[in-house]
Amino acid sequence: MPVPVWSVDPRTGQRREQVAAEADAAAVDRAVTAAHAASAALADRAARASFLRAAAALLEEEAEAVVAVADAETALGPGRLNGELARTAYQLRSFADVVDEGEYLDVTIDHAAAELTPPRPDLRRYKLPLGVVAVYSASNFPLAFSVPGGDTASALAAGCPVVVKAHPDHPATSELCAALLRRAAERGGLPAAVLGLVHGFDAGVALIHHPLVRAAGFTGSVRGGRALYDAAAARPHPIPFYGELGSLNPVVITEAAARERAETIGKGLAGSMTLGVGQFCVKPGLVLAPATEAGDRVLASLTEAVGATPPGVLLDARMRDAFVAGVRERAALPGVRAGLPGEGAGEPGPGSPDGSVRAGVLTVPAAHLAAEGPYDLLIEECFGPVTVVARYAREEEVGAVLRRLPGNLTATAQLSAAECGADETDGAGATGEPEEARRRAARLLEQLTPLAGRLLVNGWPTGVAVAPAQHHGGPYPATTSTTTSVGTRAIDRWLRPVVYQDTPPALLPPELRPRNPLGLPRRVDGRFEPRA
């Protein structure tokens, strides 16, 4: 008997409606087989670009309905969700532009050169789509990292049909968005099967094992992502698995920065760690702050701002329970101080029968984190609105803690004007001459660089711009590869290079033929030729 899939209101825990049934192995096979059959239709680059733009337009046309359903399932609020929808539409259009431009094909031609030693044959290289891509939706971004999100958009742009495994926290949103994308495909003359959707844990397992699936994208927990990663590698024919699994996103506040703008740093940190009820993958979860009077002011500002943050509802009861338990376990460690407003982080807010949680701050001497032991828990991600502030007495403690951290999506340095090399050097005398301040800041960035894929100076990591230069990834366990899942280079994950050697022009694909009939940007004999 089919297992029903329910849409649940996280504010009340009550079921809203049944939106689907969990897919069994046969249903997964039908979705993947249909997607595979649609691959040929996606070979038309103009049709793909038109499809992506139509998908963006339909999302915007149906924004009111999409946001209403997403809010009912996630409690993220219309303001946040309208912004996420705008980002998602922009992302789809950005990939349409990438498809039109054609640079992503990386067309490279080296003509035959008999005079070289050894002689060089005629070589013509470009990239082809891998095939059907499995996408595993994220809980915390029901649009931007789910059915119409970056993995789907980049894979479709590459020419790969997609089968999405919907996240159980927003099945109705997933069904609505999938219907809009299928409608957009049909408007452009493409089969609706270029986008498939399945529900259920077992469906996700069957999807990663399906022989026609050629790659997978995942955003979620370390545990779930690692299980799928291992399954992808254990297949008779292993496939690439691009997973985003977890991140602590460390922040280092220098003594000079704390003296210069303690209150600003504290308020900024509070806003970043509580944004979206702390449910961002780039939430700053560990902060190294000086154990000085200036550091005390940072902490006081942070605690005040966090205390003024209203309780919020997490995405589901399971996440709330994990957050409550995680905060309590960390707060129980000797030497850990819980600077929590009201009843405390992880506890229901006063008069909040919906089970909302309060944000909080945990403080600990940085020396406790410098060696392996029970305090390792503090350098693990705790999903929700809490951060750990480790107070360092000496700069050496900063390096000792950073050397113990796993890979991250981001790392942030809060520096003073003098440390940034600004002309204004007020206060530089307390930390040495301006040149020494800059050298110390440079050393800190050298320590942070191996830890993350994105380094920030005097900013906050929440908010990942969709841009060509963006990199959203990092060393394991932040991600399972060196690629990005945000920005136009995300398309590279779903392509493979192919070289044609000494192939007669009539037999070459149009992208590689002489005289560049498609007008693509190419690199010929080492020289870049822009789009014709």
VOGU-3710 file (C-alpha; in Angstrom, 3 decimals, decimal comma):
1> mpvpvwsvdp> 0,000/0,000/0,000  1,461/3,413/-0,949  2,825/5,462/1,942  1,200/8,925/1,981  3,338/12,076/1,906  1,922/14,810/4,125  2,530/18,526/4,136  3,002/19,584/7,782  2,776/23,037/9,393  5,914/23,408/11,558
11> rtgqrreqva> 4,244/26,106/13,648  1,626/23,665/14,939  2,941/20,265/13,978  -0,408/19,558/12,292  -0,822/17,901/8,925  -2,033/20,278/6,212  -2,761/17,921/3,329  -1,599/14,774/1,615  0,308/15,845/-1,464  1,756/12,632/-2,850
21> aeadaaavdr> 2,746/9,057/-2,097  6,253/7,786/-1,476  7,813/6,397/-4,632  8,690/2,720/-4,700  11,509/1,283/-6,815  9,218/0,955/-9,842  8,153/4,609/-9,611  11,766/5,739/-9,333  12,639/3,650/-12,369  9,809/5,234/-14,367
31> avtaahaasa> 10,958/8,762/-13,464  14,609/8,084/-14,283  13,827/6,204/-17,490  11,566/9,011/-18,689  14,220/11,587/-17,848  16,842/9,596/-19,734  14,555/9,443/-22,768  14,250/13,237/-22,655  18,032/13,743/-22,873  18,044/14,084/-26,649
41> aladraaras> 15,560/16,952/-26,550  17,823/18,871/-24,167  20,639/18,821/-26,706  19,131/21,945/-28,300  20,934/24,799/-26,535  18,439/27,445/-27,639  15,550/25,361/-26,311  17,351/24,872/-22,982  17,945/28,582/-22,545  14,321/29,350/-23,417
51> flraaaalle> 13,166/26,699/-20,937  15,223/28,172/-18,088  13,885/31,675/-18,748  10,319/30,377/-18,942  10,815/28,592/-15,611  11,973/31,839/-14,004  9,003/33,729/-15,451  6,477/31,141/-14,243  7,926/31,178/-10,728  7,509/34,945/-10,676
61> eeaeavvava> 3,988/34,775/-12,103  2,986/32,278/-9,416  5,048/33,902/-6,654  2,112/34,550/-4,354  0,994/30,920/-4,415  4,532/29,528/-4,173  5,448/31,734/-1,215  2,194/30,972/0,587  2,715/27,218/0,337  6,407/27,431/1,220
71> daetalgpgr> 5,682/29,562/4,281  2,966/27,179/5,439  5,488/24,303/5,290  8,655/26,012/6,570  7,601/29,009/8,737  10,398/30,998/7,070  8,126/33,979/6,454  6,999/35,763/3,267  9,816/38,321/3,380  12,560/35,718/3,383
81> lngelartay> 10,758/33,500/0,864  10,046/36,309/-1,609  13,752/37,091/-1,552  14,577/33,438/-2,084  12,186/33,228/-5,017  13,778/36,292/-6,628  17,205/34,707/-6,163  15,980/31,451/-7,698  14,539/33,195/-10,751  17,748/35,199/-11,176
91> qlrsfadvvd> 19,765/31,984/-10,956  17,687/30,317/-13,663  18,130/33,315/-15,982  21,874/33,428/-15,244  22,246/29,854/-16,434  20,183/30,644/-19,527  22,737/33,351/-20,327  25,554/30,845/-19,766  23,946/28,440/-22,225  23,525/31,179/-24,826
101> egeyldvtid> 27,120/32,316/-24,487  28,544/28,796/-24,855  31,817/29,413/-23,016  30,952/26,587/-20,607  31,580/24,113/-23,471  35,288/24,954/-23,194  35,874/24,487/-26,921  39,615/24,052/-27,456  41,230/23,329/-30,819  44,869/22,530/-31,516
111> haaaeltppr> 45,559/22,129/-35,211  47,889/19,438/-36,453  51,545/20,464/-36,324  53,878/18,062/-38,074  56,900/20,284/-37,335  56,660/19,719/-33,568  58,629/17,009/-31,799  56,781/14,757/-31,429  54,283/15,772/-34,151  50,888/16,909/-32,883
121> pdlrryklpl> 47,677/15,528/-34,339  44,571/17,619/-34,870  42,818/17,764/-31,480  39,379/19,239/-30,824  37,924/19,226/-27,327  34,614/20,240/-25,800  32,274/19,147/-23,017  29,200/16,964/-23,064  26,441/16,478/-20,478  26,836/13,479/-18,178
131> gvvavysasn> 23,224/12,294/-18,338  20,469/12,042/-15,755  21,292/13,915/-12,531  19,745/13,085/-9,148  19,159/16,146/-6,976  18,501/15,848/-3,234  16,654/18,904/-1,938  17,708/20,907/1,120  15,405/21,482/4,076  16,332/25,095/4,752
141> fplafsvpgg> 15,933/26,532/1,235  12,653/25,254/-0,242  13,312/27,129/-3,494  16,978/28,081/-3,984  18,376/24,664/-2,995  15,406/22,477/-3,819  13,342/21,616/-6,905  13,992/24,835/-8,913  17,321/25,538/-7,200  20,948/25,732/-8,184
151> dtasalaagc> 21,653/22,022/-8,678  18,601/21,639/-10,899  19,238/24,838/-12,845  22,915/24,110/-13,472  22,260/20,485/-14,476  19,496/21,460/-16,902  21,748/24,185/-18,316  24,413/21,550/-18,936  21,878/19,497/-20,879  21,209/16,937/-18,148
161> pvvvkahpdh> 17,653/15,922/-17,256  16,999/15,934/-13,515  15,111/13,750/-11,075  14,646/15,500/-7,728  14,195/13,696/-4,439  11,877/16,094/-2,582  12,634/17,064/0,997  9,932/15,854/3,408  9,754/19,282/5,072  8,207/20,933/2,004
171> patselcaal> 6,554/18,350/-0,282  3,713/20,626/-1,394  6,181/23,354/-2,388  8,176/20,732/-4,284  5,114/19,497/-6,175  4,074/23,041/-7,090  7,544/24,041/-8,303  7,972/20,801/-10,262  4,665/21,431/-12,008  5,794/24,947/-12,959
181> lrraaerggl> 9,113/23,685/-14,345  7,368/20,974/-16,350  4,967/23,572/-17,752  7,925/25,754/-18,706  9,551/22,820/-20,495  6,440/22,087/-22,510  6,087/25,761/-23,471  9,471/25,479/-25,148  8,684/22,214/-26,904  10,618/20,041/-24,462
191> paavlglvhg> 9,156/16,938/-22,791  7,923/17,471/-19,238  10,035/14,466/-18,199  13,205/16,576/-18,270  12,257/17,249/-14,617  11,138/14,321/-12,456  10,144/14,328/-8,790  10,030/11,503/-6,255  9,265/11,395/-2,525  10,439/9,153/0,299
201> fdagvalihh> 13,608/7,898/1,973  13,618/4,624/0,047  13,166/6,554/-3,183  16,309/8,529/-2,404  18,267/5,320/-1,927  16,872/3,779/-5,107  17,723/6,939/-7,022  21,427/6,881/-6,145  21,627/3,230/-7,229  19,754/3,583/-10,527
211> plvraagftg> 22,076/2,647/-13,418  20,841/5,507/-15,617  21,689/8,159/-13,008  25,080/9,600/-13,920  25,700/12,120/-11,092  24,093/13,465/-7,938  23,868/16,766/-6,062  23,028/16,922/-2,365  22,600/19,562/0,332  21,981/18,349/3,868
221> svrggralyd> 23,503/16,631/6,884  26,901/14,978/7,175  25,283/11,682/8,089  22,798/11,573/5,209  25,213/12,982/2,670  28,009/10,603/3,595  25,683/7,604/3,274  24,699/8,655/-0,240  28,301/9,520/-1,126  29,418/6,044/-0,090
231> aaaarphpip> 26,547/4,486/-2,052  27,508/6,457/-5,168  31,103/5,248/-4,858  30,070/1,628/-4,203  28,024/1,268/-7,408  29,357/-1,159/-10,031  29,991/1,993/-12,055  30,649/4,770/-9,486  29,265/8,222/-10,196  30,306/11,690/-9,010
241> fygelgslnp> 28,476/12,858/-5,903  28,525/16,593/-5,233  27,474/16,972/-1,622  27,294/19,908/0,761  27,255/18,290/4,184  27,947/20,695/7,035  29,966/23,722/8,092  30,997/25,537/11,269  32,037/28,761/9,467  34,610/30,071/11,975
251> vviteaaare> 35,037/33,770/12,717  38,205/35,296/14,192  37,942/38,710/15,830  41,297/40,389/16,395  41,983/42,443/19,497  42,480/45,558/17,363  39,124/45,041/15,622  37,388/44,489/18,959  38,821/47,750/20,339  37,879/49,621/17,195
261> raetigkgla> 34,227/48,545/16,781  33,137/46,040/19,433  29,480/46,985/19,390  29,209/46,848/15,602  30,830/43,429/15,488  28,573/42,069/18,215  25,391/43,260/16,511  26,535/42,022/13,112  27,369/38,605/14,496  23,981/38,379/16,203
271> gsmtlgvgqf> 22,187/39,205/12,974  24,153/36,611/11,036  23,846/33,724/13,507  20,093/34,227/14,027  19,175/34,848/10,386  16,558/32,322/9,325  16,476/31,038/12,943  20,101/29,967/12,548  19,231/27,520/9,773  21,711/28,715/7,162
281> cvkpglvlap> 24,531/26,443/6,028  26,883/29,430/6,395  25,777/30,436/9,904  28,843/31,452/11,988  28,926/28,651/14,571  32,339/29,274/16,182  33,792/32,665/17,041  37,293/33,270/18,387  37,244/36,512/20,393  39,922/38,030/22,643
291> ateagdrvla> 39,636/37,515/26,396  40,091/41,240/27,028  37,980/44,231/27,926  37,388/44,865/24,208  36,345/41,232/23,778  33,968/41,643/26,734  32,306/44,518/24,882  31,887/42,386/21,768  30,277/39,651/23,855  28,009/42,110/25,656
301> slteavgatp> 26,824/43,587/22,362  26,278/40,122/20,916  24,321/38,914/23,942  22,158/42,030/24,019  21,288/41,728/20,330  20,611/38,001/20,605  18,410/38,624/23,628  16,326/41,054/21,612  15,774/38,481/18,868  12,266/37,010/19,058
311> pgvlldarmr> 11,807/33,227/19,291  11,565/31,421/15,986  10,183/28,141/14,669  12,584/25,568/13,265  11,802/23,673/10,095  10,468/20,574/11,819  10,108/18,927/15,224  13,076/16,627/14,617  15,376/19,584/14,062  13,977/21,346/17,117
321> dafvagvrer> 14,613/18,297/19,288  18,161/17,960/17,928  18,812/21,655/18,571  17,505/21,502/22,143  19,548/18,398/22,902  22,649/19,797/21,205  22,580/23,057/23,136  22,013/21,288/26,462  24,853/18,844/25,842  27,260/21,626/24,969
331> aalpgvragl> 26,173/23,838/27,880  26,778/20,955/30,305  30,510/20,793/29,528  32,695/22,102/32,389  33,856/25,641/31,766  31,147/26,367/29,211  29,019/29,340/30,090  25,534/29,622/28,642  24,751/33,261/27,898  21,164/32,563/26,992
341> pgegagepgp> 18,282/35,011/27,135  15,032/34,265/28,929  14,482/30,569/29,446  17,493/29,714/27,339  18,332/28,609/23,833  16,421/25,574/22,792  13,603/26,184/25,263  10,117/27,280/24,228  9,636/31,011/24,370  7,154/32,365/26,905
351> gspdgsvrag> 3,632/31,803/25,656  4,831/29,931/22,586  2,816/26,730/22,318  4,175/26,287/18,797  7,490/25,099/20,236  9,580/28,001/19,012  13,184/28,300/20,177  15,262/31,168/21,494  18,689/32,063/20,201  21,684/31,799/22,488
361> vltvpaahla> 25,427/32,101/22,965  27,848/29,657/24,579  31,251/30,873/25,780  34,333/28,814/26,596  38,076/29,431/27,007  39,735/28,820/23,650  42,390/26,690/25,358  39,719/24,028/25,963  39,359/23,528/22,200  43,073/23,241/21,425
371> aegpydllie> 43,344/19,518/22,153  41,230/16,452/21,454  38,672/15,646/24,112  35,067/16,206/25,203  35,165/19,800/23,939  35,315/18,488/20,365  31,537/18,773/20,500  31,956/22,560/20,366  33,654/22,360/16,972  30,780/20,407/15,452
381> ecfgpvtvva> 27,894/22,159/13,718  24,760/22,714/15,819  21,962/23,489/13,374  19,919/26,365/14,768  20,335/29,815/16,387  23,337/29,255/18,654  27,022/30,103/18,362  30,091/29,250/20,440  32,384/32,112/21,439  35,858/30,832/22,350
391> ryareeevga> 37,839/33,452/24,285  41,568/33,433/23,528  44,196/34,853/25,878  47,063/34,670/23,364  47,207/34,715/19,579  48,854/31,272/19,659  45,565/29,859/20,920  43,831/31,041/17,749  46,178/29,017/15,582  45,876/25,983/17,849
401> vlrrlpgnlt> 42,091/25,989/17,533  42,066/26,651/13,780  44,392/23,715/13,178  41,774/21,404/14,713  38,832/22,526/12,643  37,288/20,463/9,838  36,641/21,899/6,378  34,154/24,748/6,058  32,212/26,678/3,491  33,389/30,020/4,889
411> ataqlsaaec> 35,883/31,576/7,272  35,735/35,191/8,434  38,299/37,620/9,819  37,149/40,730/11,650  40,087/43,137/11,323  40,885/46,734/12,257  41,470/49,511/9,743  45,213/49,334/10,363  45,235/45,557/9,842  43,458/46,078/6,525
421> gadetdgaga> 46,114/48,542/5,423  43,814/51,547/5,495  45,286/55,042/5,695  43,447/55,640/8,967  45,685/53,999/11,562  44,059/55,223/14,759  44,796/52,760/17,518  47,560/51,014/15,562  50,118/51,840/18,201  48,613/49,367/20,652
431> tgepeearrr> 49,165/46,502/18,223  52,446/47,662/16,707  53,272/49,761/13,671  50,873/49,669/10,703  53,151/47,384/8,671  53,292/44,846/11,504  49,512/45,021/11,857  49,119/44,187/8,180  51,591/41,320/8,449  49,657/39,829/11,358
441> aarlleqltp> 46,409/40,113/9,435  48,009/38,425/6,436  49,196/35,562/8,661  45,679/35,122/9,979  44,282/34,890/6,445  46,971/32,316/5,653  45,694/30,243/8,562  42,078/30,563/7,436  42,644/29,859/3,736  43,083/26,055/4,048
451> lagrllvngw> 39,856/25,819/6,041  37,253/27,188/3,650  36,159/27,916/0,102  35,143/31,529/0,792  37,087/33,975/2,976  35,448/37,134/4,296  37,045/40,218/5,809  34,836/42,462/7,967  31,642/40,891/6,650  29,336/38,052/7,624
461> ptgvavapaq> 28,969/34,750/5,789  25,174/34,534/5,594  24,165/35,516/2,091  25,762/33,771/-0,896  25,691/35,945/-4,009  24,843/34,238/-7,293  27,768/35,439/-9,398  30,387/34,030/-11,787  33,175/34,496/-9,232  31,269/32,832/-6,403
471> hhggpypatt> 32,519/29,634/-4,789  30,162/27,794/-2,466  32,141/24,781/-1,334  35,067/23,847/0,834  37,200/21,023/2,216  35,386/17,965/3,561  32,945/17,765/5,291  31,751/21,115/3,949  31,598/19,517/0,509  32,696/16,278/-1,126
481> stttsvgtra> 34,472/17,929/-4,075  36,402/21,053/-5,023  33,515/22,447/-7,090  30,896/25,092/-6,330  27,121/24,686/-6,080  26,426/28,439/-6,420  27,407/30,672/-9,314  27,686/29,906/-12,988  30,702/27,587/-12,590  28,305/25,118/-10,933
491> idrwlrpvvy> 27,538/23,910/-14,451  30,978/22,272/-14,654  29,876/19,485/-12,317  27,537/17,961/-14,883  29,871/17,922/-17,904  32,647/15,666/-19,173  35,339/16,513/-21,737  35,640/14,657/-25,039  38,467/15,043/-27,591  38,168/14,287/-31,309
501> qdtppallpp> 41,522/13,457/-32,893  42,177/13,730/-36,650  38,431/13,582/-37,304  37,197/14,625/-40,770  35,285/17,942/-40,566  32,065/16,394/-41,864  32,054/13,987/-38,921  32,751/16,545/-36,222  29,993/17,896/-33,979  28,992/21,443/-35,025
511> elrprnplgl> 30,720/22,941/-31,966  34,123/21,758/-33,254  33,872/22,293/-36,987  36,091/24,676/-38,931  34,952/28,277/-39,378  33,011/28,076/-36,087  29,482/27,765/-37,536  27,830/28,237/-34,116  29,850/31,350/-33,257  31,116/29,908/-29,970
521> prrvdgrfep> 33,979/31,323/-27,905  36,973/29,040/-28,510  40,651/28,652/-27,751  42,499/27,879/-30,987  46,196/27,021/-31,014  46,557/28,631/-27,605  44,797/31,905/-28,471  41,355/32,746/-27,087  38,782/33,740/-29,682  35,729/35,429/-28,159
531> ra> 32,226/34,656/-29,334  32,022/35,222/-33,090
//
